[in-house]
Amino acid sequence: QVKLVESGGGLVQAGDSLTLSCAASGGNFNNYAMAWFRQAPGQDREFVASWSVVRTVYSDSVKGRFFMSRDNDKDMAYLQMNSVNDEDTAKYYCALILGYHDSLLSDQMDYWGQGTQVTVSS
């Protein structure tokens, strides 16, 4: 059974840094695409970043501040969040695509984690 578990969320101050982790288990996901999405209260889930073997893509709202990485040996994905602001407050979700092509669309994801809350205080 495929399972994604996020960790690393919490309460941070504006301008701080935070790193989220996502652990994938239940299969062999070597080089499969993964992504991070987020959802703030009352808003739709939005794309944050995606990783594939050929590129890493970021939303305009986080480009230059957030960095996504992948550790295939450990089946882990990470989201390093720098210079956070109150607009980054949301629940962050890790997602996995059972393939090598990335996507920015939530309906293209095959599996989701339960999410980890990030709250930024100003």
Backbone as JSON Lines, residues from 0, in Angstrom:
{"i":0,"aa":"Q","n":[0.84,-1.18,0.0],"ca":[0.0,0.0,0.0],"c":[0.89,1.24,0.0]}
{"i":1,"aa":"V","n":[0.66,2.11,-0.97],"ca":[1.46,3.33,-1.08],"c":[1.04,4.3,0.01]}
{"i":2,"aa":"K","n":[2.03,4.9,0.63],"ca":[1.75,5.87,1.68],"c":[2.76,7.01,1.6]}
{"i":3,"aa":"L","n":[2.25,8.23,1.73],"ca":[3.08,9.42,1.79],"c":[2.85,10.09,3.14]}
{"i":4,"aa":"V","n":[3.94,10.43,3.81],"ca":[3.82,11.06,5.12],"c":[4.67,12.33,5.13]}
{"i":5,"aa":"E","n":[4.0,13.46,5.34],"ca":[4.71,14.73,5.43],"c":[5.08,15.03,6.87]}
{"i":6,"aa":"S","n":[6.14,15.81,7.05],"ca":[6.54,16.26,8.37],"c":[7.3,17.57,8.23]}
{"i":7,"aa":"G","n":[7.49,18.25,9.36],"ca":[8.3,19.45,9.35],"c":[7.52,20.76,9.44]}
{"i":8,"aa":"G","n":[6.2,20.68,9.4],"ca":[5.41,21.89,9.51],"c":[5.45,22.45,10.91]}
{"i":9,"aa":"G","n":[4.91,23.66,11.07],"ca":[4.86,24.28,12.38],"c":[4.59,25.76,12.28]}
{"i":10,"aa":"L","n":[4.79,26.44,13.39],"ca":[4.61,27.89,13.48],"c":[5.96,28.56,13.36]}
{"i":11,"aa":"V","n":[6.08,29.46,12.4],"ca":[7.32,30.18,12.18],"c":[7.05,31.67,12.05]}
{"i":12,"aa":"Q","n":[8.09,32.44,12.19],"ca":[8.0,33.89,12.03],"c":[8.23,34.26,10.57]}
{"i":13,"aa":"A","n":[7.63,35.35,10.15],"ca":[7.88,35.85,8.81],"c":[9.38,36.07,8.62]}
{"i":14,"aa":"G","n":[9.88,35.64,7.47],"ca":[11.3,35.77,7.19],"c":[12.12,34.56,7.55]}
{"i":15,"aa":"D","n":[11.54,33.64,8.3],"ca":[12.25,32.43,8.71],"c":[12.32,31.41,7.59]}
{"i":16,"aa":"S","n":[13.05,30.33,7.88],"ca":[13.15,29.21,6.95],"c":[12.59,27.96,7.6]}
{"i":17,"aa":"L","n":[12.13,27.05,6.76],"ca":[11.52,25.81,7.24],"c":[11.7,24.77,6.14]}
{"i":18,"aa":"T","n":[11.94,23.54,6.53],"ca":[12.05,22.46,5.54],"c":[11.01,21.39,5.82]}
{"i":19,"aa":"L","n":[10.2,21.11,4.83],"ca":[9.22,20.04,4.9],"c":[9.81,18.77,4.29]}
{"i":20,"aa":"S","n":[9.42,17.64,4.84],"ca":[9.87,16.35,4.33],"c":[8.66,15.5,3.96]}
{"i":21,"aa":"C","n":[8.85,14.62,2.99],"ca":[7.8,13.69,2.58],"c":[8.44,12.32,2.4]}
{"i":22,"aa":"A","n":[7.94,11.36,3.14],"ca":[8.45,10.0,3.05],"c":[7.46,9.13,2.3]}
{"i":23,"aa":"A","n":[7.94,8.48,1.25],"ca":[7.09,7.59,0.46],"c":[7.42,6.14,0.81]}
{"i":24,"aa":"S","n":[6.41,5.32,0.93],"ca":[6.62,3.91,1.23],"c":[5.58,3.06,0.51]}
{"i":25,"aa":"G","n":[5.85,1.75,0.46],"ca":[4.88,0.84,-0.14],"c":[5.12,0.54,-1.6]}
{"i":26,"aa":"G","n":[6.31,0.88,-2.09],"ca":[6.59,0.58,-3.49],"c":[7.98,1.04,-3.87]}
{"i":27,"aa":"N","n":[8.31,0.89,-5.13],"ca":[9.58,1.36,-5.67],"c":[9.31,2.59,-6.51]}
{"i":28,"aa":"F","n":[9.72,3.74,-6.02],"ca":[9.37,4.99,-6.67],"c":[10.58,5.7,-7.25]}
{"i":29,"aa":"N","n":[11.62,4.95,-7.53],"ca":[12.88,5.52,-7.97],"c":[12.66,6.42,-9.19]}
{"i":30,"aa":"N","n":[12.98,7.69,-9.03],"ca":[12.89,8.71,-10.08],"c":[11.46,9.05,-10.5]}
{"i":31,"aa":"Y","n":[10.45,8.56,-9.82],"ca":[9.08,8.97,-10.12],"c":[8.89,10.44,-9.73]}
{"i":32,"aa":"A","n":[8.06,11.12,-10.46],"ca":[7.82,12.54,-10.19],"c":[7.05,12.72,-8.89]}
{"i":33,"aa":"M","n":[7.4,13.8,-8.2],"ca":[6.69,14.15,-6.98],"c":[6.42,15.65,-6.99]}
{"i":34,"aa":"A","n":[5.51,16.07,-6.14],"ca":[5.13,17.48,-6.14],"c":[4.68,17.9,-4.75]}
{"i":35,"aa":"W","n":[4.68,19.18,-4.54],"ca":[4.12,19.79,-3.34],"c":[2.98,20.73,-3.75]}
{"i":36,"aa":"F","n":[1.89,20.64,-3.02],"ca":[0.76,21.54,-3.17],"c":[0.46,22.13,-1.8]}
{"i":37,"aa":"R","n":[-0.34,23.17,-1.79],"ca":[-0.76,23.74,-0.51],"c":[-2.2,24.23,-0.61]}
{"i":38,"aa":"Q","n":[-2.84,24.28,0.54],"ca":[-4.22,24.75,0.58],"c":[-4.43,25.59,1.82]}
{"i":39,"aa":"A","n":[-4.8,26.82,1.6],"ca":[-5.13,27.73,2.7],"c":[-6.63,27.64,2.97]}
{"i":40,"aa":"P","n":[-7.07,28.0,4.17],"ca":[-8.49,27.92,4.51],"c":[-9.34,28.71,3.53]}
{"i":41,"aa":"G","n":[-10.37,28.07,3.01],"ca":[-11.29,28.73,2.1],"c":[-10.79,28.88,0.68]}
{"i":42,"aa":"Q","n":[-9.62,28.3,0.4],"ca":[-9.06,28.43,-0.94],"c":[-8.86,27.05,-1.56]}
{"i":43,"aa":"D","n":[-8.7,27.05,-2.88],"ca":[-8.43,25.8,-3.59],"c":[-7.0,25.35,-3.33]}
{"i":44,"aa":"R","n":[-6.78,24.07,-3.52],"ca":[-5.42,23.55,-3.42],"c":[-4.62,24.09,-4.59]}
{"i":45,"aa":"E","n":[-3.42,24.59,-4.31],"ca":[-2.62,25.18,-5.37],"c":[-1.25,24.51,-5.48]}
{"i":46,"aa":"F","n":[-0.74,24.49,-6.69],"ca":[0.57,23.93,-6.98],"c":[1.66,24.79,-6.36]}
{"i":47,"aa":"V","n":[2.67,24.13,-5.8],"ca":[3.82,24.84,-5.23],"c":[5.09,24.49,-6.0]}
{"i":48,"aa":"A","n":[5.39,23.19,-6.12],"ca":[6.62,22.78,-6.79],"c":[6.49,21.33,-7.23]}
{"i":49,"aa":"S","n":[7.25,20.99,-8.27],"ca":[7.29,19.6,-8.71],"c":[8.71,19.23,-9.1]}
{"i":50,"aa":"W","n":[9.0,17.93,-8.97],"ca":[10.32,17.39,-9.3],"c":[10.17,16.25,-10.27]}
{"i":51,"aa":"S","n":[11.0,16.25,-11.32],"ca":[11.16,15.1,-12.18],"c":[12.64,14.99,-12.52]}
{"i":52,"aa":"V","n":[13.01,13.94,-13.23],"ca":[14.43,13.74,-13.53],"c":[14.98,14.82,-14.45]}
{"i":53,"aa":"V","n":[14.11,15.53,-15.15],"ca":[14.61,16.52,-16.12],"c":[14.45,17.96,-15.64]}
{"i":54,"aa":"R","n":[13.6,18.19,-14.65],"ca":[13.42,19.58,-14.24],"c":[12.73,19.66,-12.88]}
{"i":55,"aa":"T","n":[12.86,20.83,-12.28],"ca":[12.09,21.18,-11.1],"c":[11.34,22.46,-11.43]}
{"i":56,"aa":"V","n":[10.07,22.47,-11.14],"ca":[9.21,23.6,-11.51],"c":[8.63,24.22,-10.25]}
{"i":57,"aa":"Y","n":[8.51,25.53,-10.23],"ca":[7.97,26.25,-9.08],"c":[6.85,27.18,-9.53]}
{"i":58,"aa":"S","n":[5.91,27.39,-8.62],"ca":[4.91,28.41,-8.88],"c":[5.57,29.79,-8.77]}
{"i":59,"aa":"D","n":[4.97,30.76,-9.42],"ca":[5.54,32.11,-9.38],"c":[5.6,32.66,-7.97]}
{"i":60,"aa":"S","n":[4.65,32.25,-7.14],"ca":[4.57,32.8,-5.79],"c":[5.71,32.33,-4.87]}
{"i":61,"aa":"V","n":[6.37,31.24,-5.23],"ca":[7.44,30.72,-4.37],"c":[8.8,30.68,-5.07]}
{"i":62,"aa":"K","n":[8.81,30.97,-6.37],"ca":[10.05,30.88,-7.13],"c":[11.11,31.79,-6.52]}
{"i":63,"aa":"G","n":[12.29,31.24,-6.32],"ca":[13.39,31.98,-5.73],"c":[13.43,31.92,-4.21]}
{"i":64,"aa":"R","n":[12.37,31.43,-3.6],"ca":[12.33,31.3,-2.14],"c":[12.25,29.85,-1.68]}
{"i":65,"aa":"F","n":[11.54,29.02,-2.43],"ca":[11.36,27.61,-2.08],"c":[12.2,26.75,-3.03]}
{"i":66,"aa":"F","n":[12.68,25.63,-2.48],"ca":[13.48,24.73,-3.3],"c":[13.08,23.29,-2.98]}
{"i":67,"aa":"M","n":[12.75,22.56,-4.03],"ca":[12.35,21.17,-3.87],"c":[13.5,20.25,-4.25]}
{"i":68,"aa":"S","n":[13.68,19.19,-3.47],"ca":[14.69,18.2,-3.79],"c":[14.13,16.81,-3.55]}
{"i":69,"aa":"R","n":[14.85,15.82,-4.06],"ca":[14.4,14.42,-4.03],"c":[15.58,13.56,-3.66]}
{"i":70,"aa":"D","n":[15.38,12.63,-2.76],"ca":[16.39,11.64,-2.42],"c":[15.83,10.29,-2.81]}
{"i":71,"aa":"N","n":[16.25,9.8,-3.96],"ca":[15.69,8.54,-4.45],"c":[16.08,7.34,-3.59]}
{"i":72,"aa":"D","n":[17.28,7.39,-3.03],"ca":[17.74,6.28,-2.19],"c":[16.83,6.08,-0.98]}
{"i":73,"aa":"K","n":[16.29,7.18,-0.48],"ca":[15.45,7.12,0.71],"c":[13.97,7.27,0.39]}
{"i":74,"aa":"D","n":[13.63,7.44,-0.89],"ca":[12.24,7.69,-1.28],"c":[11.68,8.88,-0.49]}
{"i":75,"aa":"M","n":[12.43,9.95,-0.51],"ca":[12.04,11.16,0.21],"c":[11.97,12.35,-0.75]}
{"i":76,"aa":"A","n":[11.13,13.29,-0.43],"ca":[11.11,14.58,-1.1],"c":[11.14,15.66,-0.03]}
{"i":77,"aa":"Y","n":[11.72,16.79,-0.39],"ca":[11.87,17.87,0.56],"c":[11.42,19.18,-0.07]}
{"i":78,"aa":"L","n":[10.96,20.08,0.77],"ca":[10.64,21.43,0.31],"c":[11.29,22.41,1.29]}
{"i":79,"aa":"Q","n":[12.35,23.03,0.84],"ca":[13.01,24.03,1.65],"c":[12.32,25.36,1.4]}
{"i":80,"aa":"M","n":[11.83,25.96,2.47],"ca":[11.06,27.2,2.38],"c":[11.85,28.31,3.05]}
{"i":81,"aa":"N","n":[12.23,29.31,2.28],"ca":[13.0,30.44,2.8],"c":[12.17,31.72,2.72]}
{"i":82,"aa":"S","n":[12.51,32.65,3.56],"ca":[11.86,33.97,3.55],"c":[10.34,33.84,3.51]}
{"i":83,"aa":"V","n":[9.81,33.03,4.4],"ca":[8.36,32.79,4.39],"c":[7.62,34.06,4.79]}
{"i":84,"aa":"N","n":[6.4,34.18,4.29],"ca":[5.54,35.3,4.66],"c":[4.15,34.76,4.97]}
{"i":85,"aa":"D","n":[3.24,35.64,5.38],"ca":[1.95,35.15,5.86],"c":[1.13,34.52,4.73]}
{"i":86,"aa":"E","n":[1.45,34.84,3.49],"ca":[0.73,34.2,2.37],"c":[1.15,32.75,2.17]}
{"i":87,"aa":"D","n":[2.21,32.34,2.85],"ca":[2.63,30.93,2.78],"c":[1.91,30.07,3.81]}
{"i":88,"aa":"T","n":[1.11,30.68,4.65],"ca":[0.34,29.92,5.63],"c":[-0.66,29.03,4.92]}
{"i":89,"aa":"A","n":[-0.54,27.73,5.13],"ca":[-1.4,26.76,4.45],"c":[-1.06,25.37,4.96]}
{"i":90,"aa":"K","n":[-1.88,24.42,4.57],"ca":[-1.54,23.02,4.78],"c":[-0.83,22.56,3.51]}
{"i":91,"aa":"Y","n":[0.34,21.97,3.7],"ca":[1.17,21.55,2.58],"c":[1.06,20.05,2.38]}
{"i":92,"aa":"Y","n":[0.83,19.67,1.13],"ca":[0.62,18.28,0.77],"c":[1.71,17.81,-0.19]}
{"i":93,"aa":"C","n":[2.17,16.62,0.05],"ca":[3.1,15.94,-0.84],"c":[2.29,15.03,-1.77]}
{"i":94,"aa":"A","n":[2.71,14.93,-3.02],"ca":[1.99,14.09,-3.98],"c":[2.99,13.31,-4.83]}
{"i":95,"aa":"L","n":[2.55,12.16,-5.29],"ca":[3.39,11.26,-6.09],"c":[2.67,10.91,-7.39]}
{"i":96,"aa":"I","n":[3.43,10.92,-8.47],"ca":[2.94,10.44,-9.76],"c":[3.64,9.11,-10.06]}
{"i":97,"aa":"L","n":[2.89,8.1,-10.41],"ca":[3.47,6.8,-10.73],"c":[4.03,6.83,-12.15]}
{"i":98,"aa":"G","n":[5.03,7.67,-12.34],"ca":[5.66,7.8,-13.64],"c":[6.74,8.86,-13.57]}
{"i":99,"aa":"Y","n":[7.37,9.12,-14.73],"ca":[8.52,10.02,-14.74],"c":[8.19,11.44,-15.2]}
{"i":100,"aa":"H","n":[6.99,11.64,-15.7],"ca":[6.61,12.95,-16.2],"c":[5.93,13.75,-15.1]}
{"i":101,"aa":"D","n":[6.39,14.99,-14.92],"ca":[5.8,15.79,-13.87],"c":[4.49,16.42,-14.34]}
{"i":102,"aa":"S","n":[3.8,17.02,-13.39],"ca":[2.57,17.73,-13.69],"c":[2.37,18.8,-12.64]}
{"i":103,"aa":"L","n":[1.69,19.87,-13.05],"ca":[1.34,20.94,-12.13],"c":[-0.12,20.83,-11.69]}
{"i":104,"aa":"L","n":[-0.79,19.79,-12.18],"ca":[-2.23,19.66,-11.96],"c":[-2.52,18.64,-10.86]}
{"i":105,"aa":"S","n":[-3.32,19.03,-9.91],"ca":[-3.59,18.14,-8.8],"c":[-4.3,16.86,-9.24]}
{"i":106,"aa":"D","n":[-5.11,16.93,-10.31],"ca":[-5.82,15.72,-10.71],"c":[-4.93,14.73,-11.46]}
{"i":107,"aa":"Q","n":[-3.68,15.1,-11.69],"ca":[-2.73,14.19,-12.32],"c":[-1.92,13.4,-11.28]}
{"i":108,"aa":"M","n":[-2.07,13.73,-10.01],"ca":[-1.35,13.03,-8.96],"c":[-2.03,11.7,-8.65]}
{"i":109,"aa":"D","n":[-1.21,10.69,-8.37],"ca":[-1.76,9.38,-8.08],"c":[-1.95,9.14,-6.59]}
{"i":110,"aa":"Y","n":[-1.08,9.73,-5.78],"ca":[-1.19,9.55,-4.34],"c":[-0.91,10.87,-3.63]}
{"i":111,"aa":"W","n":[-1.54,11.0,-2.46],"ca":[-1.39,12.19,-1.65],"c":[-1.07,11.82,-0.21]}
{"i":112,"aa":"G","n":[-0.33,12.7,0.45],"ca":[-0.16,12.57,1.87],"c":[-1.29,13.27,2.6]}
{"i":113,"aa":"Q","n":[-1.24,13.22,3.92],"ca":[-2.29,13.83,4.74],"c":[-2.06,15.31,4.97]}
{"i":114,"aa":"G","n":[-0.86,15.78,4.68],"ca":[-0.56,17.2,4.82],"c":[0.09,17.56,6.13]}
{"i":115,"aa":"T","n":[0.81,18.68,6.11],"ca":[1.43,19.23,7.32],"c":[1.18,20.74,7.32]}
{"i":116,"aa":"Q","n":[0.77,21.25,8.45],"ca":[0.37,22.65,8.55],"c":[1.58,23.55,8.74]}
{"i":117,"aa":"V","n":[1.62,24.62,7.96],"ca":[2.62,25.67,8.12],"c":[1.88,26.98,8.41]}
{"i":118,"aa":"T","n":[2.22,27.58,9.52],"ca":[1.61,28.85,9.9],"c":[2.71,29.88,10.09]}
{"i":119,"aa":"V","n":[2.57,30.99,9.38],"ca":[3.57,32.06,9.45],"c":[2.97,33.24,10.2]}
{"i":120,"aa":"S","n":[3.64,33.65,11.24],"ca":[3.18,34.81,12.0],"c":[4.03,36.02,11.63]}
{"i":121,"aa":"S","n":[3.37,37.15,11.5],"ca":[4.1,38.36,11.1],"c":[4.29,39.31,12.26]}
